[in-house]
Amino acid sequence: MGRKLSYGMAINEALHQAMENDDRVFILGEDVAKMGGDFGITKGIMAKWPNRIKDTALSESAILGLSNGAALCGLRPVPEIMFADFLGVCFDQLVNNAAKLNFMFQGKAHCPITVRAVQGAGIRCAYHHSVCAESWFMNTPGLVVVSPTTPYEAKGMLLSAIKNDNPVLFLEHKMLYNVKGEVPVEPYEIPLYEAEIERVGSDVTIVATQMMLGIAHKAANELQKEGISVEIIDLRTVFPYDKKTIVESVAKTSRLVIAQEGPRVGGWAAEISAMINEDVFEYLSAPIKRVTSIDAPVAYAPVLEDFVLPKLENLIKACREVMQY
């Protein structure tokens, strides 16, 4: 059995190795240097590279503006936005400046920033600290949106993101930070834009990311007792997503359930549902089902937060319903 690291420490190790391997990489954000980050993800870096990690003012616009300028000058900034909810504060710098630069200059200029942001509900962080932000940014050509689930993915995809010439939004779920898994010591890269088939099945496909992936596995185990074989796809890169892997799975199972943490309307689950309906409708034996949060903010009260979020029983019910066709 290989060495095990937590999701958070896998990201920390990736940052250390990226800094070691490329002196153009530097880190900036609120409390990332002296404190080592609000979640401890950048700890130990200031001791090694005091001139390549910077504590910033409480201004997401300043963090992204500085990062864009540095990237244009040939550096590879890794800014941290402490909570993904506040990506809205620097929205213009990300979607109007960073994402469009390559296209505007016909590939002669790049903005290789990797924006790390902490997202997701589940630890009672209330309205302004619990969003899942993927769907905010899927409508932005030129911006890559990554949502790793396992420690292995977190390290390998972050190293790939930092080397990518496109701006990458790297979303880390706070509920996963203490989850452990096998992670190689040496640097390695997991390709962006490629989904992973986590579990092979024949009756129904579930597409999921992050916390919903664990729920998908629990649902698959329960459904297996009923003779229902579930195939699970870990989306990994939410945009541009891996259409080929999803289509091939649906062609095999003929049924699709999409599990997304985040509001239902306008979510990435809706995009994948529309794609399958438009492009390969003939493969389907049943209507596509989406299992999502309800369309409401995430409240502080535990009972209200739990009510908003998608649940195991919702996913099991959706899979049973598509099996009726």
Secondary structure, 3 states (H helix, E strand, C coil): CCCEEEHHHHHHHHHHHHHHHCCCEEEEECCCCCCCCCCCCCCCHHHHCCCCEEECCCCHHHHHHHHHHHHHCCCEEEEEECCHHHHHCCHHHHHHHHCCHHHHCCCCCCCCCEEEEEECCCCCCCCCCCCCCHHHHCCCCCCEEECCCCHHHHHHHHHHHHHCCCCEEEEEEHHHCCCEEECCCCCCCCCCCCCEEEECCCCEEEEECHHHHHHHHHHHHHHHCCCCCEEEEECCEEECCCHHHHHHHHHHHCCEEEEEEEECCCCHHHHHHHHHHHHCHHHCCCCCEEEEECCCCCCCCHHHHHHHCCCHHHHHHHHHHHCCC
